[in-house]
């Protein structure tokens, strides 16, 4: 089986192997290499409607979710710095607004993670897997 990651280094930056010869074809009509075939397959997949649909579904969830979560996080930070009286207001006993908002930060992180995993499972995974299988079949 031909593994595309076989030649990749396990760690560190890419290192050029000076001993490896570079094949350069002088003939303009030479048959395309295996690398060129793979490149064209991946470019075809990238420009396909199915890939654009998967990417659109991802962006349709990820961008609003990130914007909402960052807004919520920054609101907490700004309120903690600019409105200490509000954040120190007791809610129940020794628990104040800042503690409730801080715990809500944790809760919203877990909620967002759950929502992302659910969205991926229901709206993207099947289509992405189909694209992956199609791409692998075209490469072989």
For each residue, the residues with C-beta under 8 A, 3 or more apart:
1:
2: 6 139 140
3: 6
4: 38
5: 8
6: 2 3
7:
8: 5
9: 12 13 14 15
10:
11:
12: 9 15
13: 9
14: 9
15: 9 12
16:
17: 20
18:
19:
20: 17
21:
22:
23: 33
24:
25: 28 30
26:
27: 30
28: 25
29:
30: 25 27
31:
32: 36 37 40
33: 23 36 37
34: 37 38
35: 38 39
36: 32 33 39 40
37: 32 33 34 40 41 139
38: 4 34 35 41 42 139
39: 35 36 42 43
40: 32 36 37 43 44
41: 37 38 44 45 135 138 139
42: 38 39 45 46 135
43: 39 40 46 47
44: 40 41 47 48 138
45: 41 42 48 51 131 134 135 138
46: 42 43 51
47: 43 44 51 52
48: 44 45 51 52 131
49: 52 53
50: 53 54 127 130 131
51: 45 46 47 48 54 55 131
52: 47 48 49 55 56
53: 49 50 56 57 127
54: 50 51 57 58 124 127 128 131
55: 51 52 58 59
56: 52 53 59 60
57: 53 54 60 61 119 123 124 127
58: 54 55 61 62 124
59: 55 56 62 63
60: 56 57 63 64
61: 57 58 64 65 116 119 123
62: 58 59 65 66 116
63: 59 60 66 67
64: 60 61 67 68
65: 61 62 68 69 112 115 116
66: 62 63 69 70
67: 63 64 70 71
68: 64 65 71 72
69: 65 66 72 73 108 109 112
70: 66 67 73 74
71: 67 68 74 75
72: 68 69 75 76 105 108
73: 69 70 76 77 105
74: 70 71 77 78
75: 71 72 78 79
76: 72 73 79 80 101 102 105
77: 73 74 80 81
78: 74 75 81 82
79: 75 76 82 83 86 87 101
80: 76 77 83 84 87 98
81: 77 78 84
82: 78 79
83: 79 80 86 87
84: 80 81 87 88
85: 88 89
86: 79 83 89 97
87: 79 80 83 84 96 97 98 101
88: 84 85 96 97 98
89: 85 86 96 97
90: 93 94 95 96
91: 95 96 97 99 100
92: 95
93: 90
94: 90
95: 90 91 92 99 100
96: 87 88 89 90 91 99 100
97: 86 87 88 89 91 100 101
98: 80 87 88 101 102
99: 91 95 96 102 103
100: 91 95 96 97 103 104
101: 76 79 87 97 98 104 105
102: 76 98 99 105 106
103: 99 100 106 107
104: 100 101 107 108
105: 72 73 76 101 102 108 109
106: 102 103 109 110
107: 103 104 110 111
108: 69 72 104 105 111 112
109: 69 105 106 112 113
110: 106 107 113 114
111: 107 108 114 115
112: 65 69 108 109 115 116
113: 109 110 116 117
114: 110 111 117 118
115: 65 111 112 118 119
116: 61 62 65 112 113 119 120
117: 113 114 120 121
118: 114 115 121 122
119: 57 61 115 116 122 123 124
120: 116 117 123 124 125
121: 117 118 124 125
122: 118 119 125
123: 57 61 119 120
124: 54 57 58 119 120 121 127 128
125: 120 121 122 128 129
126: 129 130
127: 50 53 54 57 124 130 131
128: 54 124 125 131 132
129: 125 126 132 133
130: 50 126 127 133 134
131: 45 48 50 51 54 127 128 134 135
132: 128 129 135 136
133: 129 130 136 137
134: 45 130 131 137 138
135: 41 42 45 131 132 138 139
136: 132 133 139 140
137: 133 134 140
138: 41 44 45 134 135
139: 2 37 38 41 135 136
140: 2 136 137
